């Protein structure tokens, strides 16, 4: 019996050794094949790019170029500046909006943002954009999107290889492909860090939020696993950042967080805000008879429009009924996809659940002309995103003369809104009750105090104007063009 057991164990051990050997051999074959494939495409992309007397080819990587948000404003103002500085260059926009014609995209840029783009721009369409969307990865979302951006970057280079590639959306992992395989000079404009210490802290505190599922938040074991995952992902993110030759950041918030992760120089360049246009809106010395509270943000989950509805609900509890009847919350924003459209429907349902439907309006995908009218008609601005990276819409509302209540975090706290008495530019809040308190305070404040806040706020926003952005952007990015 003992001999039989020994023979059986030796046979089993032999099988295990063979399996391990075959597995190791297959792994080596896969790695060698991958290396050969990478080198093949590296040579191909370098050959495609070539060195000749043709015009300088500049790629702008922004798969959501038709989304109409603040990030897209950065894209198109940057393109406008680059076209004027380098008139002999040819510009290529990498877009995932495959169902929108180039002319329609440029017409939308003019309609929504009032920006004129010259004709020396072409569009390279990307079909793999769904691979960078969070909805595709119910678990390990950050890792999935990172690998997806590498895949999308590969498609971009395979379609067309430029001399210079500038990422204006923040898909940092694509820089691995652009720099190493494409041999491009690379630049990045980072709107927000993919991972931050705040995100890690929320997971550690087991706080359920849009980026931390309640199932994980309730489990100590899953929380520990996610913390380990975040640590390793931060190392990967830091490595990917090294492939950007020049990196620009949009705010102090983003700069502080990336400085902890990346060992590279960061240029702080505030995003362009059309303050000159909005400052032309006339404001009288007296408060209006009715109070329109304007929310200006894309309908994305992190914008937390639900907090605004909850704040309005709390406001109803602390102001007289006849005053509340004069209050309307207007939610203006764009929808990128079906998910955003569903989110709008859910917000409408929430407003009905809170019995606020008579005091709430939704304006989706409005034109620039309509936006100007909404800003002119409104009295108060509200912004509710936690850890907003900068807050272009906050600046635009201040420039238009609205009295703004924003979240006490991120860009509004660090860069935009001063709240000291005597130099107050607006108000900062955290919870619905606090938002409601400040909204009530603004409604009841005397005309002199409102005018003083408005004048200081309008004077403060010149540091964020479009010309300032273009000058700083060109100064930072110029070394890439010295080929």
C-alpha positions as CSV (number, residue, x, y, z in Angstrom):
1,X,0.0,0.0,0.0
2,X,2.8,2.4,0.9
3,X,4.6,1.6,-2.4
4,X,1.4,2.4,-4.2
5,X,1.0,5.7,-2.5
6,X,4.6,6.6,-3.1
7,X,4.3,5.7,-6.8
8,X,1.1,7.7,-7.1
9,X,2.7,10.8,-5.4
10,X,5.7,10.5,-7.7
11,X,3.4,10.3,-10.8
12,X,1.4,13.3,-9.5
13,X,4.6,15.3,-8.9
14,X,5.8,14.4,-12.4
15,X,2.6,15.7,-13.9
16,X,2.8,18.9,-11.9
17,X,6.4,19.5,-13.1
18,X,5.4,18.9,-16.7
19,X,2.4,21.3,-16.3
20,X,4.7,23.9,-14.8
21,X,7.2,23.4,-17.5
22,X,4.6,23.7,-20.3
23,X,3.0,26.7,-18.7
24,X,6.4,28.4,-18.3
25,X,7.2,27.6,-21.9
26,X,3.9,29.1,-23.1
27,X,4.4,32.2,-21.0
28,X,7.9,32.7,-22.5
29,X,6.5,32.2,-26.0
30,X,3.7,34.7,-25.3
31,X,6.1,37.3,-23.9
32,X,8.5,36.8,-26.9
33,X,5.6,37.1,-29.3
34,X,4.4,40.2,-27.6
35,X,7.9,41.7,-27.7
36,X,8.2,40.9,-31.4
37,X,4.8,42.4,-32.1
38,X,5.6,45.6,-30.2
39,X,8.9,46.0,-32.1
40,X,7.1,45.3,-35.4
41,X,4.5,48.1,-34.7
42,X,7.2,50.4,-33.3
43,X,9.1,50.2,-36.6
44,X,5.9,50.5,-38.5
45,X,4.8,53.7,-36.6
46,X,8.2,55.2,-37.0
47,X,8.2,54.5,-40.7
48,X,4.6,56.0,-41.0
49,X,5.7,59.1,-39.2
50,X,8.9,59.4,-41.2
51,X,11.1,62.4,-41.6
52,X,10.5,64.5,-44.7
53,X,9.7,68.1,-45.7
54,X,5.9,67.7,-45.3
55,X,4.2,70.1,-42.8
56,X,4.5,69.4,-39.1
57,X,1.9,66.9,-38.1
58,X,0.3,67.6,-34.7
59,X,-2.2,65.1,-33.2
60,X,-4.6,66.2,-30.5
61,X,-6.0,63.2,-28.6
62,X,-9.5,63.9,-27.3
63,X,-11.9,61.0,-28.0
64,X,-14.9,63.0,-26.6
65,X,-14.2,66.2,-28.6
66,X,-17.9,66.8,-29.3
67,X,-19.1,66.5,-25.7
68,X,-19.4,70.2,-25.1
69,X,-18.0,70.4,-21.6
70,X,-15.2,72.3,-19.9
71,X,-12.6,69.8,-21.0
72,X,-13.7,70.3,-24.6
73,X,-13.4,74.0,-24.2
74,X,-9.7,73.5,-23.2
75,X,-9.3,71.4,-26.4
76,X,-10.7,73.9,-28.8
77,X,-9.2,77.0,-27.3
78,X,-5.8,75.2,-27.4
79,X,-6.3,74.2,-31.0
80,X,-7.2,77.8,-31.9
81,X,-4.1,79.1,-30.2
82,X,-1.9,76.4,-31.9
83,X,-3.3,77.2,-35.3
84,X,-2.4,80.9,-34.9
85,X,1.1,80.2,-33.5
86,X,2.0,77.5,-36.1
87,X,0.0,78.3,-39.3
88,X,2.1,75.9,-41.4
89,X,1.4,72.8,-39.2
90,X,-1.4,70.3,-40.0
91,X,-3.6,69.4,-37.0
92,X,-5.4,66.1,-36.5
93,X,-8.1,65.6,-33.9
94,X,-8.5,62.0,-32.7
95,X,-12.3,61.6,-32.1
96,X,-14.5,58.8,-31.0
97,X,-17.6,60.6,-32.2
98,X,-17.8,58.3,-35.2
99,X,-21.4,59.3,-36.0
100,X,-20.7,63.0,-36.2
101,X,-19.3,64.6,-39.3
102,X,-16.3,66.9,-39.1
103,X,-18.3,69.9,-40.2
104,X,-21.0,69.2,-37.6
105,X,-18.4,69.0,-34.9
106,X,-16.9,72.4,-35.8
107,X,-20.4,73.9,-36.1
108,X,-21.1,72.6,-32.6
109,X,-17.9,74.2,-31.3
110,X,-19.0,77.5,-32.8
111,X,-22.6,77.1,-31.5
112,X,-21.9,75.9,-28.0
113,X,-18.5,77.6,-27.2
114,X,-18.4,80.5,-29.7
115,X,-14.9,79.4,-31.0
116,X,-13.9,79.5,-34.7
117,X,-11.6,76.8,-35.8
118,X,-9.6,77.2,-39.0
119,X,-9.6,74.8,-41.9
120,X,-6.2,73.2,-41.4
121,X,-7.7,70.5,-39.0
122,X,-8.6,67.0,-39.9
123,X,-10.4,64.3,-37.9
124,X,-9.1,60.8,-37.2
125,X,-12.0,58.6,-36.1
126,X,-11.6,56.0,-33.4
127,X,-14.0,53.1,-33.1
128,X,-12.6,51.6,-29.9
129,X,-13.7,54.5,-27.6
130,X,-16.2,52.2,-25.6
131,X,-13.1,50.5,-24.2
132,X,-12.3,53.6,-22.0
133,X,-15.8,54.0,-20.6
134,X,-16.3,53.1,-17.0
135,X,-19.6,51.2,-17.7
136,X,-17.6,48.5,-19.5
137,X,-15.7,47.6,-16.3
138,X,-18.1,46.9,-13.3
139,X,-15.0,45.8,-11.3
140,X,-11.4,47.0,-11.5
141,X,-12.7,50.1,-13.3
142,X,-9.5,52.2,-13.2
143,X,-7.4,49.3,-14.4
144,X,-9.8,48.5,-17.2
145,X,-9.9,52.1,-18.4
146,X,-6.1,52.3,-18.2
147,X,-5.7,49.2,-20.4
148,X,-8.6,50.5,-22.6
149,X,-6.7,53.8,-23.1
150,X,-3.6,51.9,-24.2
151,X,-5.8,50.0,-26.7
152,X,-7.4,53.2,-27.9
153,X,-4.0,54.9,-28.2
154,X,-2.8,51.9,-30.3
155,X,-5.8,52.4,-32.7
156,X,-5.0,56.1,-32.9
157,X,-1.4,55.5,-34.0
158,X,-2.4,52.7,-36.3
159,X,-4.7,55.1,-38.1
160,X,-2.3,58.0,-38.3
161,X,1.1,58.7,-36.7
162,X,1.9,62.4,-36.0
163,X,5.1,64.0,-35.1
164,X,3.7,65.5,-31.9
165,X,0.8,64.0,-29.9
166,X,-0.9,66.2,-27.3
167,X,-3.4,64.6,-24.9
168,X,-6.0,67.1,-23.8
169,X,-8.4,64.7,-22.0
170,X,-6.1,63.1,-19.5
171,X,-5.7,59.5,-20.8
172,X,-2.2,59.2,-19.4
173,X,-1.7,55.5,-20.1
174,X,-2.1,56.1,-23.8
175,X,1.2,58.1,-23.6
176,X,3.0,54.7,-23.3
177,X,2.0,54.0,-26.9
178,X,2.5,57.5,-28.2
179,X,6.0,57.9,-26.8
180,X,7.5,54.4,-26.9
181,X,5.8,52.8,-29.9
182,X,5.0,55.9,-31.9
183,X,8.2,57.8,-31.2
184,X,6.1,61.0,-30.9
185,X,6.9,64.0,-28.9
186,X,4.3,64.0,-26.2
187,X,2.4,66.6,-24.2
188,X,-0.5,66.3,-21.7
189,X,-3.1,68.6,-20.2
190,X,-4.3,66.9,-17.1
191,X,-7.8,67.9,-15.9
192,X,-7.7,65.7,-12.8
193,X,-5.5,62.9,-11.4
194,X,-7.0,59.5,-12.0
195,X,-6.3,58.5,-8.5
196,X,-5.9,60.7,-5.4
197,X,-5.3,60.4,-1.7
198,X,-8.9,61.5,-1.1
199,X,-10.1,58.4,-3.1
200,X,-7.9,56.2,-1.0
201,X,-9.0,57.8,2.2
202,X,-12.7,57.3,1.3
203,X,-12.0,53.6,0.7
204,X,-10.1,53.4,3.9
205,X,-13.0,55.0,5.8
206,X,-15.4,52.6,4.0
207,X,-17.4,55.5,2.6
208,X,-19.8,54.5,-0.1
209,X,-19.7,56.8,-3.1
210,X,-19.8,56.7,-6.9
211,X,-16.2,55.3,-7.0
212,X,-16.6,53.0,-4.0
213,X,-19.4,50.4,-4.2
214,X,-21.5,50.0,-1.0
215,X,-20.7,46.3,-1.1
216,X,-17.0,47.0,-0.8
217,X,-17.6,49.7,1.8
218,X,-19.4,47.2,4.1
219,X,-16.7,44.6,3.9
220,X,-13.3,44.9,5.7
221,X,-11.8,42.2,3.5
222,X,-12.9,43.8,0.2
223,X,-11.8,47.2,1.5
224,X,-8.3,45.9,2.2
225,X,-8.2,44.3,-1.2
226,X,-9.2,47.6,-2.9
227,X,-6.6,49.6,-0.9
228,X,-3.8,47.2,-2.1
229,X,-5.2,47.6,-5.7
230,X,-5.2,51.4,-5.4
231,X,-1.6,51.4,-4.1
232,X,-0.4,49.3,-7.1
233,X,-2.4,51.3,-9.5
234,X,-0.9,54.6,-8.2
235,X,2.6,53.1,-9.0
236,X,1.4,52.2,-12.5
237,X,0.0,55.7,-13.0
238,X,3.3,57.3,-11.9
239,X,5.2,55.1,-14.4
240,X,2.8,56.1,-17.2
241,X,3.3,59.8,-16.4
242,X,7.0,59.5,-17.3
243,X,6.1,59.2,-21.0
244,X,4.7,62.7,-21.2
245,X,7.5,65.1,-22.2
246,X,5.6,68.2,-21.0
247,X,2.7,68.0,-18.5
248,X,0.3,70.8,-17.8
249,X,-2.3,70.8,-15.0
250,X,-5.4,72.8,-14.7
251,X,-5.5,73.6,-11.0
252,X,-3.7,73.7,-7.6
253,X,-5.8,70.6,-6.6
254,X,-4.5,68.6,-9.6
255,X,-1.0,69.9,-9.2
256,X,-0.8,69.0,-5.5
257,X,-2.0,65.4,-6.1
258,X,0.1,64.7,-9.1
259,X,3.2,66.1,-7.4
260,X,2.8,63.3,-4.8
261,X,2.7,60.7,-7.6
262,X,4.8,61.9,-10.5
263,X,8.5,62.9,-10.4
264,X,8.2,65.4,-13.2
265,X,7.8,69.1,-13.8
266,X,4.2,70.3,-13.8
267,X,3.1,73.5,-15.4
268,X,0.0,75.1,-13.8
269,X,-2.2,76.6,-16.5
270,X,-5.7,77.5,-15.5
271,X,-8.3,76.4,-18.1
272,X,-9.8,79.1,-20.4
273,X,-13.0,80.8,-19.2
274,X,-14.9,83.1,-21.5
275,X,-15.1,85.8,-18.8
276,X,-15.0,88.8,-21.2
277,X,-18.2,87.6,-22.9
278,X,-20.0,86.8,-19.6
279,X,-18.9,90.1,-18.0
280,X,-20.9,92.0,-20.6
281,X,-24.1,90.8,-19.0
282,X,-25.8,93.7,-17.3
283,X,-26.8,93.6,-13.7
284,X,-29.0,96.1,-11.9
285,X,-28.4,97.4,-8.4
286,X,-31.4,95.6,-7.0
287,X,-32.2,91.9,-6.5
288,X,-34.7,90.4,-8.9
289,X,-38.4,89.7,-7.9
290,X,-37.9,86.0,-8.6
291,X,-34.9,83.9,-7.8
292,X,-33.4,81.5,-10.5
293,X,-30.6,79.3,-9.2
294,X,-28.5,78.1,-12.1
295,X,-26.6,74.8,-12.1
296,X,-24.1,74.5,-15.0
297,X,-22.5,71.1,-15.3
298,X,-22.5,68.0,-17.5
299,X,-24.9,65.3,-16.3
300,X,-22.2,63.0,-15.0
301,X,-22.4,61.1,-11.6
302,X,-19.6,63.0,-10.0
303,X,-21.3,66.4,-10.5
304,X,-23.8,65.3,-7.8
305,X,-26.9,67.1,-9.1
306,X,-28.9,65.1,-6.5
307,X,-27.2,67.2,-3.8
308,X,-28.6,70.3,-5.4
309,X,-32.2,68.9,-5.3
310,X,-31.7,67.9,-1.7
311,X,-30.5,71.5,-1.0
312,X,-33.6,72.9,-2.6
313,X,-35.7,70.6,-0.5
314,X,-33.9,71.8,2.7
315,X,-34.4,75.4,1.5
316,X,-38.1,75.0,1.4
317,X,-38.0,74.2,5.1
318,X,-36.4,77.5,6.1
319,X,-37.9,80.1,3.8
320,X,-41.6,81.3,3.8
321,X,-43.9,79.6,1.3
322,X,-44.4,82.8,-0.7
323,X,-40.6,83.2,-1.1
324,X,-40.2,79.6,-2.1
325,X,-42.8,80.0,-4.9
326,X,-40.4,82.5,-6.5
327,X,-37.4,80.1,-6.5
328,X,-36.5,77.9,-9.5
329,X,-33.5,75.6,-9.8
330,X,-32.4,75.4,-13.4
331,X,-30.1,72.5,-14.3
332,X,-28.2,73.2,-17.5
333,X,-25.8,70.7,-18.9
334,X,-24.8,68.4,-21.8
335,X,-25.4,64.6,-22.1
336,X,-22.5,62.6,-23.5
337,X,-24.3,59.3,-24.0
338,X,-27.3,57.2,-23.0
339,X,-26.1,56.8,-19.5
340,X,-26.2,60.6,-19.0
341,X,-29.7,60.7,-20.5
342,X,-30.9,58.1,-18.0
343,X,-29.3,60.2,-15.3
344,X,-31.4,63.2,-16.3
345,X,-34.5,61.0,-16.1
346,X,-33.6,59.8,-12.7
347,X,-33.0,63.4,-11.5
348,X,-36.5,64.4,-12.8
349,X,-37.9,61.4,-10.9
350,X,-36.1,62.6,-7.8
351,X,-37.5,66.1,-8.1
352,X,-41.0,64.6,-8.3
353,X,-40.3,62.4,-5.3
354,X,-39.3,65.5,-3.3
355,X,-42.3,67.4,-4.6
356,X,-40.0,69.9,-6.3
357,X,-41.1,69.5,-9.9
358,X,-42.8,72.9,-10.0
359,X,-39.5,74.6,-8.9
360,X,-37.0,72.7,-11.1
361,X,-36.2,73.0,-14.8
362,X,-33.9,70.9,-16.9
363,X,-32.1,72.4,-20.0
364,X,-30.1,69.8,-21.9
365,X,-27.5,70.5,-24.6
366,X,-28.3,74.2,-24.9
367,X,-26.6,76.5,-27.4
368,X,-24.2,79.3,-26.4
369,X,-26.9,81.9,-27.1
370,X,-29.3,80.0,-24.8
371,X,-26.6,79.7,-22.1
372,X,-26.1,83.5,-22.2
373,X,-29.8,84.0,-21.7
374,X,-29.9,81.6,-18.7
375,X,-27.0,83.4,-17.1
376,X,-28.7,86.7,-17.6
377,X,-32.0,85.5,-16.1
378,X,-30.4,83.8,-13.1
379,X,-29.5,85.4,-9.7
380,X,-27.6,82.6,-7.9
381,X,-25.1,80.0,-9.2
382,X,-24.8,76.5,-7.6
383,X,-22.1,73.9,-8.1
384,X,-22.0,70.6,-6.1
385,X,-19.2,68.4,-7.3
386,X,-16.9,67.2,-4.5
387,X,-13.2,67.6,-5.3
388,X,-14.0,69.5,-8.5
389,X,-10.6,69.7,-10.2
390,X,-11.1,73.3,-11.2
391,X,-14.6,74.6,-12.0
392,X,-14.9,76.5,-15.3
393,X,-18.6,76.9,-14.8
394,X,-18.1,78.4,-11.4
395,X,-15.8,81.1,-12.9
396,X,-18.3,81.7,-15.8
397,X,-21.2,82.2,-13.3
398,X,-19.1,84.6,-11.3
399,X,-18.1,86.5,-14.4
400,X,-21.8,86.7,-15.4
401,X,-22.6,88.3,-12.0
402,X,-24.2,85.4,-10.2
403,X,-23.7,84.9,-6.5
404,X,-22.2,81.4,-6.4
405,X,-22.5,78.6,-3.8
406,X,-20.0,75.8,-4.5
407,X,-18.6,72.8,-2.8
408,X,-16.0,73.4,-0.2
409,X,-13.2,71.4,-1.9
410,X,-11.0,71.2,-5.0
411,X,-10.7,74.1,-7.3
412,X,-13.5,76.3,-5.9
413,X,-11.8,76.2,-2.5
414,X,-8.1,76.4,-3.6
415,X,-8.2,78.6,-6.6
416,X,-11.5,80.4,-7.2
417,X,-13.7,81.5,-4.3
418,X,-12.4,83.6,-1.4
419,X,-14.8,83.6,1.6
420,X,-13.1,86.0,4.1
421,X,-15.3,88.8,5.2
422,X,-14.5,92.0,3.4
423,X,-13.1,90.1,0.4
424,X,-15.8,87.5,-0.1
425,X,-16.3,86.3,-3.7
426,X,-19.0,83.7,-3.0
427,X,-19.9,80.9,-0.6
428,X,-18.7,77.4,0.0
429,X,-20.7,74.5,1.5
430,X,-20.6,70.8,2.1
431,X,-24.0,69.5,3.1
432,X,-27.6,70.2,1.8
433,X,-28.4,72.0,5.0
434,X,-25.4,74.2,4.6
435,X,-26.2,74.9,0.9
436,X,-29.8,75.8,1.9
437,X,-28.5,78.2,4.6
438,X,-26.3,80.1,2.2
439,X,-29.0,80.2,-0.5
440,X,-31.4,81.6,2.1
441,X,-28.8,84.1,3.2
442,X,-28.2,85.4,-0.4
443,X,-32.0,85.7,-1.0
444,X,-32.4,87.8,2.2
445,X,-29.2,89.8,1.9
446,X,-29.5,93.5,1.2
447,X,-28.7,94.9,-2.2
448,X,-25.5,96.6,-1.2
449,X,-23.9,93.4,0.1
450,X,-25.0,91.5,-3.0
451,X,-23.5,94.2,-5.3
452,X,-20.2,94.3,-3.4
453,X,-19.8,90.5,-3.7
454,X,-20.7,90.6,-7.3
455,X,-18.2,93.4,-8.2
456,X,-15.3,91.7,-6.3
457,X,-16.1,88.3,-8.0
458,X,-16.3,89.8,-11.5
459,X,-12.9,91.6,-10.9
460,X,-11.3,88.4,-9.7
461,X,-12.0,86.2,-12.7
462,X,-9.7,88.0,-15.2
463,X,-6.9,85.7,-14.1
464,X,-8.8,82.9,-15.8
465,X,-9.6,84.5,-19.2
466,X,-9.0,82.9,-22.5
467,X,-6.0,85.0,-23.6
468,X,-4.2,84.2,-20.3
469,X,-4.8,80.5,-20.9
470,X,-3.5,80.7,-24.5
471,X,-0.4,82.6,-23.6
472,X,0.5,80.2,-20.7
473,X,-0.4,77.1,-22.8
474,X,1.8,78.1,-25.7
475,X,4.7,79.1,-23.4
476,X,4.6,75.6,-21.8
477,X,4.0,73.5,-24.9
478,X,6.4,75.4,-27.2
479,X,9.4,73.1,-26.6
480,X,7.6,70.3,-28.3
481,X,7.6,72.2,-31.6
482,X,11.4,72.8,-31.6
483,X,12.2,69.8,-33.8
